[in-house]
Amino acid sequence: MNEDFFQFLFEYKLLENTEFEIISAGQRNLDAGPDFFNSKIKIGDTIWAGNVEIHVKSSHWNGHGHHKNKAYQNLILHLVFEHDTEVYQADGAMVPTYPMQFPDSVYQAYEKLIHSNDWIHCASEIGTIDPFKIESFIESISIKRLQRKSEYFEQLLNYNETHWDEALYQGLAKGFGGNINAIPFELLAKSLPLKILQKHQTEIFELEALLFGQAGWLEISNQDEYTTKLTTEYEYLKQKYNLKPIRSELWKFSKTRPDHFPTVRLALFAQVFHRFQNLVPHVLQCQTIEAFHQLFDFTASNYWDTHFRLGTHSVKRAKKMSKSFINHLFINTFAPFLSIYASQTHTEDLLLRGLEILEHIPPEVNQITKNWNNLGLKIPNALFSQGLIELKNEHCKKHMCLNCRIGHHLLSLNWKK
């Protein structure tokens, strides 16, 4: 038995007490003080409004020091699983304490849920839930995920003193890095201000010299004619702008397909700032995912037609921005950017546009989405797959079944039994 379970029963009115009626559970308190604020309880013919505290045993009241704490003085209800002693408030008044009553089936279902060793705790039961209820929950949690990811751009805006172009530049760099090289890409962008790249926008060679030099690769790469020229150019620009490259050992090539090598991604990243002096207006103008595909429909410079790494020749093949990679950038960079931009500029239509575009992007294919598929869930688009990823990482992995609408529903079914 634990207080989280009892708080859940109170909040969702899954109690059978005849001594009182929960009209409203009020607001759950996640900080110090009583467990619930502004609750409404009917005891007899009287309706009481105030705070509620919940314990496994009533004696925990004293054990937690509440009898000395004036924050608990305006309590209207003290709910306990075991009423083992009378307790009193700081002013000496007896605390109105009632034992909780609930069906054994609810606790049995809870125990079964949290002790399951399945991929998610409710794996064996999720198929019994109306798909419409699951879809509604996943859609809401996908929006929460988007808002949570947009907090990263809020941090970048603070870091860059509300310079939108600089924030997008650094956020886009992280997106280009993907899961494996997000950190070195972000460090690279923060070490090389956008205004420097903008001064060299017209010359892709100079942009590549700046980016590959700052990445630390020109110091360790095999030297061919092009790399030697890049090194000479970078040494000049390094002195001119007083630049300091990041550590080359931060970059990872292992477990990465050649087309996704950080060298190839950086060559494509250089093209973005060769083509756009200011990227933000172009992103804001795109109405569909097809417009983003068109916006980033370009290839890396000619050198990369025959290279995956600096100084190492390979089979000839142009390196371009694929539609799947652009989809990845929209999901992880442009959609969160539109969300924070909409929030701070009060342009709600941009948030709605971002959500609509996510609905027109195919769902992500990874181990998490594959496992959800194996449980019988249909994943129609990227908005839905983002919600499922959020559910797994932020709820299921953390065993937060009591804070999940699916968990609520399963336990409520057992209460009805």
VEXVEXDREN-425409 format. One record per residue (C-alpha): residue number from 1; residue in three letters; x, y, z. Coordinates in pm, whole numbers, padded with zeros to 5 digits. Example, Ala and Ser with C-alpha at 12.3 -4.5 7.8 and 13.67 -1.06 7.14 Angstrom:
# VEXVEXDREN-425409
    i   aa      px      py      pz
    1  ALA   01230  -00450   00780
    2  SER   01367  -00106   00714
# end
This chain:
# VEXVEXDREN-425409
    i   aa      px      py      pz
    1  MET   00000   00000   00000
    2  ASN   00127   00349  -00085
    3  GLU  -00002   00704  -00072
    4  ASP   00016   00751  -00450
    5  PHE  -00246   00479  -00493
    6  PHE  -00473   00632  -00229
    7  GLN  -00434   00980  -00379
    8  PHE  -00535   00833  -00713
    9  LEU  -00849   00678  -00560
   10  PHE  -00946   01011  -00404
   11  GLU  -00873   01222  -00713
   12  TYR  -01081   00999  -00940
   13  LYS  -01353   00928  -00682
   14  LEU  -01288   00554  -00665
   15  LEU  -01390   00527  -00299
   16  GLU  -01694   00364  -00141
   17  ASN  -01719   00560   00185
   18  THR  -02071   00621   00309
   19  GLU  -01960   00872   00575
   20  PHE  -01871   01137   00315
   21  GLU  -01914   01221  -00052
   22  ILE  -01641   01362  -00276
   23  ILE  -01802   01645  -00471
   24  SER  -01470   01769  -00610
   25  ALA  -01120   01641  -00537
   26  GLY  -00985   01990  -00598
   27  GLN  -00626   02053  -00706
   28  ARG  -00353   01799  -00638
   29  ASN  -00054   01956  -00463
   30  LEU   00288   01842  -00585
   31  ASP   00478   02066  -00341
   32  ALA   00496   02086   00039
   33  GLY   00165   02103   00223
   34  PRO  -00164   01910   00210
   35  ASP  -00214   01661  -00075
   36  PHE  -00516   01842  -00222
   37  PHE  -00626   02206  -00223
   38  ASN  -00979   02344  -00267
   39  SER  -01157   02012  -00232
   40  LYS  -01533   01994  -00174
   41  ILE  -01659   01722   00057
   42  LYS  -02014   01652   00176
   43  ILE  -02034   01509   00527
   44  GLY  -02391   01450   00636
   45  ASP  -02590   01748   00511
   46  THR  -02293   01987   00518
   47  ILE  -02062   02072   00228
   48  TRP  -01707   02153   00334
   49  ALA  -01447   02331   00118
   50  GLY  -01077   02318   00196
   51  ASN  -00770   02095   00201
   52  VAL  -00735   01718   00221
   53  GLU  -00444   01506   00347
   54  ILE  -00401   01133   00278
   55  HIS  -00193   00878   00469
   56  VAL  -00155   00501   00484
   57  LYS  -00188   00520   00865
   58  SER  -00335   00804   01067
   59  SER  -00029   00793   01296
   60  HIS   00179   00913   01000
   61  TRP   00027   01254   01070
   62  ASN   00253   01295   01371
   63  GLY   00538   01103   01209
   64  HIS   00546   01358   00928
   65  GLY   00532   01651   01170
   66  HIS   00194   01780   01053
   67  HIS   00077   01831   01411
   68  LYS   00329   02115   01439
   69  ASN   00272   02263   01093
   70  LYS   00016   02541   01055
   71  ALA  -00009   02468   00681
   72  TYR  -00232   02174   00779
   73  GLN  -00457   02375   01011
   74  ASN  -00744   02430   00765
   75  LEU  -00790   02062   00684
   76  ILE  -01145   01941   00615
   77  LEU  -01058   01573   00573
   78  HIS  -00782   01333   00670
   79  LEU  -00815   01008   00472
   80  VAL  -00630   00697   00586
   81  PHE  -00614   00329   00503
   82  GLU  -00564   00236   00869
   83  HIS  -00704   00456   01145
   84  ASP  -00467   00351   01423
   85  THR  -00480   00667   01639
   86  GLU  -00656   01002   01674
   87  VAL  -00449   01300   01560
   88  TYR  -00461   01674   01627
   89  GLN  -00382   01999   01448
   90  ALA  -00129   02259   01563
   91  ASP  -00404   02447   01751
   92  GLY  -00510   02132   01939
   93  ALA  -00826   02061   01738
   94  MET  -00891   01698   01647
   95  VAL  -00833   01621   01278
   96  PRO  -01146   01480   01106
   97  THR  -01009   01138   01007
   98  TYR  -01192   00876   00802
   99  PRO  -01080   00533   00683
  100  MET  -01088   00469   00309
  101  GLN  -01304   00198   00159
  102  PHE  -01260   00060  -00192
  103  PRO  -01312  -00270  -00373
  104  ASP  -01038  -00528  -00333
  105  SER  -01054  -00575  -00710
  106  VAL  -00914  -00223  -00764
  107  TYR  -00604  -00284  -00554
  108  GLN  -00556  -00629  -00707
  109  ALA  -00568  -00472  -01053
  110  TYR  -00321  -00206  -00944
  111  GLU  -00081  -00465  -00804
  112  LYS  -00106  -00671  -01123
  113  LEU  -00042  -00359  -01332
  114  ILE   00267  -00223  -01156
  115  HIS   00432  -00564  -01112
  116  SER   00394  -00670  -01473
  117  ASN   00719  -00756  -01651
  118  ASP   00576  -00689  -01995
  119  TRP   00718  -00422  -02228
  120  ILE   00455  -00190  -02083
  121  HIS   00265  -00279  -01767
  122  CYS  -00075  -00288  -01939
  123  ALA   00040  -00489  -02245
  124  SER  -00195  -00779  -02172
  125  GLU  -00497  -00552  -02119
  126  ILE  -00456  -00259  -02357
  127  GLY  -00635  -00452  -02632
  128  THR  -00954  -00446  -02423
  129  ILE  -00978  -00067  -02433
  130  ASP  -01186   00115  -02692
  131  PRO  -00937   00230  -02962
  132  PHE  -01110   00569  -02976
  133  LYS  -01023   00633  -02609
  134  ILE  -00662   00540  -02673
  135  GLU  -00641   00763  -02981
  136  SER  -00785   01058  -02791
  137  PHE  -00529   01014  -02513
  138  ILE  -00236   00971  -02752
  139  GLU  -00331   01285  -02944
  140  SER  -00334   01487  -02623
  141  ILE  -00002   01346  -02502
  142  SER   00159   01412  -02843
  143  ILE   00078   01781  -02799
  144  LYS   00238   01771  -02453
  145  ARG   00548   01618  -02611
  146  LEU   00560   01897  -02869
  147  GLN   00529   02159  -02596
  148  ARG   00798   01988  -02390
  149  LYS   01035   01979  -02689
  150  SER   00962   02345  -02760
  151  GLU   01107   02429  -02417
  152  TYR   01449   02360  -02568
  153  PHE   01395   02649  -02810
  154  GLU   01281   02867  -02521
  155  GLN   01617   02796  -02358
  156  LEU   01797   02882  -02682
  157  LEU   01605   03208  -02709
  158  ASN   01712   03304  -02358
  159  TYR   02069   03201  -02436
  160  ASN   02067   03412  -02755
  161  GLU   01876   03711  -02614
  162  THR   01561   03639  -02820
  163  HIS   01747   03619  -03151
  164  TRP   01515   03389  -03347
  165  ASP   01756   03319  -03635
  166  GLU   02038   03225  -03399
  167  ALA   01808   03000  -03195
  168  LEU   01682   02821  -03506
  169  TYR   02038   02784  -03635
  170  GLN   02152   02615  -03314
  171  GLY   01836   02406  -03283
  172  LEU   01866   02296  -03645
  173  ALA   02227   02195  -03584
  174  LYS   02112   01964  -03306
  175  GLY   01849   01821  -03541
  176  PHE   02113   01750  -03805
  177  GLY   02309   01558  -03542
  178  GLY   02023   01316  -03476
  179  ASN   02038   01093  -03169
  180  ILE   02408   01014  -03205
  181  ASN   02574   01348  -03284
  182  ALA   02327   01601  -03144
  183  ILE   02569   01728  -02878
  184  PRO   02874   01797  -03100
  185  PHE   02650   01958  -03364
  186  GLU   02499   02188  -03102
  187  LEU   02840   02272  -02953
  188  LEU   02969   02347  -03301
  189  ALA   02683   02590  -03371
  190  LYS   02733   02765  -03036
  191  SER   03105   02799  -03106
  192  LEU   03043   02957  -03447
  193  PRO   02796   03250  -03440
  194  LEU   02544   03264  -03722
  195  LYS   02652   03618  -03812
  196  ILE   02990   03481  -03919
  197  LEU   02830   03227  -04151
  198  GLN   02605   03500  -04291
  199  LYS   02912   03702  -04391
  200  HIS   03027   03409  -04605
  201  GLN   02689   03299  -04737
  202  THR   02775   03333  -05105
  203  GLU   03085   03109  -05089
  204  ILE   03014   02745  -05006
  205  PHE   03389   02674  -04986
  206  GLU   03431   02929  -04707
  207  LEU   03126   02796  -04525
  208  GLU   03266   02444  -04536
  209  ALA   03605   02569  -04418
  210  LEU   03439   02734  -04117
  211  LEU   03216   02440  -04030
  212  PHE   03464   02155  -04083
  213  GLY   03739   02357  -03915
  214  GLN   03521   02429  -03612
  215  ALA   03427   02061  -03599
  216  GLY   03795   01983  -03544
  217  TRP   03817   01753  -03847
  218  LEU   04071   01948  -04049
  219  GLU   04334   01870  -03786
  220  ILE   04292   01492  -03811
  221  SER   04164   01417  -04164
  222  ASN   04356   01260  -04448
  223  GLN   04485   01547  -04658
  224  ASP   04382   01564  -05021
  225  GLU   04388   01877  -05236
  226  TYR   04045   01998  -05125
  227  THR   04108   01932  -04755
  228  THR   04443   02111  -04774
  229  LYS   04271   02418  -04921
  230  LEU   04000   02402  -04654
  231  THR   04268   02391  -04384
  232  THR   04448   02696  -04525
  233  GLU   04121   02890  -04550
  234  TYR   04011   02790  -04202
  235  GLU   04341   02894  -04042
  236  TYR   04291   03240  -04190
  237  LEU   03926   03263  -04076
  238  LYS   04010   03118  -03737
  239  GLN   04256   03402  -03673
  240  LYS   04022   03661  -03820
  241  TYR   03727   03569  -03596
  242  ASN   03925   03437  -03298
  243  LEU   03761   03095  -03323
  244  LYS   03829   02786  -03116
  245  PRO   03726   02448  -03262
  246  ILE   03546   02183  -03060
  247  ARG   03711   01850  -02985
  248  SER   03709   01613  -03281
  249  GLU   03672   01307  -03058
  250  LEU   03316   01413  -02972
  251  TRP   03195   01300  -03314
  252  LYS   03069   00944  -03362
  253  PHE   03074   00744  -03686
  254  SER   03014   00396  -03544
  255  LYS   02665   00244  -03578
  256  THR   02591   00506  -03845
  257  ARG   02531   00440  -04212
  258  PRO   02761   00634  -04448
  259  ASP   02477   00854  -04574
  260  HIS   02423   00962  -04212
  261  PHE   02790   01024  -04130
  262  PRO   02831   01356  -03946
  263  THR   03065   01471  -04225
  264  VAL   02788   01428  -04483
  265  ARG   02533   01593  -04254
  266  LEU   02767   01888  -04198
  267  ALA   02819   01930  -04573
  268  LEU   02441   01949  -04614
  269  PHE   02418   02184  -04315
  270  ALA   02658   02418  -04493
  271  GLN   02421   02425  -04791
  272  VAL   02135   02549  -04572
  273  PHE   02327   02866  -04488
  274  HIS   02461   02898  -04839
  275  ARG   02102   02919  -04965
  276  PHE   01932   03117  -04688
  277  GLN   02061   03435  -04528
  278  ASN   01777   03418  -04274
  279  LEU   01599   03084  -04245
  280  VAL   01315   03183  -04010
  281  PRO   01093   03363  -04268
  282  HIS   01118   03065  -04504
  283  VAL   01015   02821  -04230
  284  LEU   00720   03040  -04129
  285  GLN   00598   03055  -04489
  286  CYS   00584   02678  -04544
  287  GLN   00226   02554  -04521
  288  THR   00276   02181  -04588
  289  ILE   00539   01911  -04551
  290  GLU   00571   01917  -04931
  291  ALA   00674   02282  -04903
  292  PHE   00950   02181  -04659
  293  HIS   01061   01906  -04897
  294  GLN   01089   02165  -05172
  295  LEU   01263   02418  -04947
  296  PHE   01541   02173  -04863
  297  ASP   01564   01997  -05197
  298  PHE   01938   02034  -05254
  299  THR   02259   01835  -05257
  300  ALA   02597   01880  -05092
  301  SER   02884   02041  -05287
  302  ASN   03056   01846  -05567
  303  TYR   03340   01725  -05345
  304  TRP   03091   01513  -05149
  305  ASP   02976   01330  -05463
  306  THR   03282   01108  -05416
  307  HIS   03339   01133  -05041
  308  PHE   03174   01030  -04715
  309  ARG   03470   01150  -04509
  310  LEU   03725   01424  -04565
  311  GLY   04025   01300  -04761
  312  THR   03887   00950  -04827
  313  HIS   03763   00881  -05180
  314  SER   03447   00674  -05232
  315  VAL   03206   00558  -05503
  316  LYS   03040   00849  -05679
  317  ARG   02698   00931  -05541
  318  ALA   02541   01269  -05478
  319  LYS   02457   01345  -05117
  320  LYS   02121   01513  -05080
  321  MET   01853   01601  -04829
  322  SER   01615   01305  -04844
  323  LYS   01245   01344  -04774
  324  SER   01274   01113  -04474
  325  PHE   01552   01329  -04328
  326  ILE   01348   01646  -04384
  327  ASN   01055   01473  -04210
  328  HIS   01290   01399  -03920
  329  LEU   01393   01765  -03905
  330  PHE   01032   01880  -03906
  331  ILE   00934   01642  -03625
  332  ASN   01230   01726  -03402
  333  THR   01316   02085  -03497
  334  PHE   01066   02280  -03705
  335  ALA   00748   02165  -03526
  336  PRO   00886   02256  -03178
  337  PHE   01016   02583  -03324
  338  LEU   00672   02670  -03466
  339  SER   00519   02583  -03127
  340  ILE   00738   02822  -02928
  341  TYR   00715   03090  -03199
  342  ALA   00334   03064  -03188
  343  SER   00337   03087  -02808
  344  GLN   00562   03392  -02789
  345  THR   00413   03582  -03083
  346  HIS   00050   03487  -03009
  347  THR   00001   03330  -03353
  348  GLU  -00196   03016  -03269
  349  ASP  -00240   02930  -03636
  350  LEU   00130   02838  -03653
  351  LEU   00085   02577  -03379
  352  LEU  -00218   02434  -03556
  353  ARG  -00023   02428  -03882
  354  GLY   00259   02237  -03717
  355  LEU   00016   01978  -03580
  356  GLU  -00154   01944  -03917
  357  ILE   00179   01890  -04093
  358  LEU   00272   01622  -03839
  359  GLU  -00054   01446  -03930
  360  HIS   00065   01432  -04294
  361  ILE   00407   01284  -04215
  362  PRO   00444   00904  -04204
  363  PRO   00495   00758  -03855
  364  GLU   00847   00706  -03731
  365  VAL   00983   00354  -03747
  366  ASN   01190   00260  -03443
  367  GLN   01190  -00003  -03172
  368  ILE   00929   00181  -02967
  369  THR   00680   00217  -03252
  370  LYS   00745  -00143  -03359
  371  ASN   00657  -00263  -03010
  372  TRP   00337  -00058  -03006
  373  ASN   00250  -00210  -03343
  374  ASN   00304  -00555  -03196
  375  LEU   00042  -00471  -02932
  376  GLY  -00209  -00406  -03211
  377  LEU  -00201  -00027  -03218
  378  LYS  -00233   00134  -03559
  379  ILE  -00001   00433  -03601
  380  PRO  -00138   00658  -03878
  381  ASN   00112   00946  -03873
  382  ALA   00404   01117  -03700
  383  LEU   00182   01307  -03457
  384  PHE   00057   00975  -03325
  385  SER   00400   00811  -03318
  386  GLN   00535   01107  -03122
  387  GLY   00259   01056  -02867
  388  LEU   00343   00687  -02833
  389  ILE   00712   00765  -02786
  390  GLU   00620   01017  -02516
  391  LEU   00389   00767  -02347
  392  LYS   00658   00500  -02335
  393  ASN   00944   00726  -02222
  394  GLU   00764   00961  -01984
  395  HIS   00499   00731  -01838
  396  CYS   00560   00360  -01895
  397  LYS   00935   00363  -01827
  398  LYS   00877   00564  -01510
  399  HIS   00597   00330  -01392
  400  MET   00352   00620  -01384
  401  CYS   00041   00410  -01447
  402  LEU  -00156   00620  -01199
  403  ASN  -00084   00932  -01407
  404  CYS  -00188   00767  -01733
  405  ARG  -00538   00778  -01875
  406  ILE  -00505   00416  -01990
  407  GLY  -00413   00309  -01637
  408  HIS  -00704   00513  -01500
  409  HIS  -00944   00338  -01734
  410  LEU  -00824  -00012  -01646
  411  LEU  -00849   00052  -01273
  412  SER  -01189   00217  -01312
  413  LEU  -01316  -00093  -01492
  414  ASN  -01216  -00301  -01192
  415  TRP  -01390  -00058  -00956
  416  LYS  -01711  -00102  -01156
  417  LYS  -01685  -00478  -01117
# end
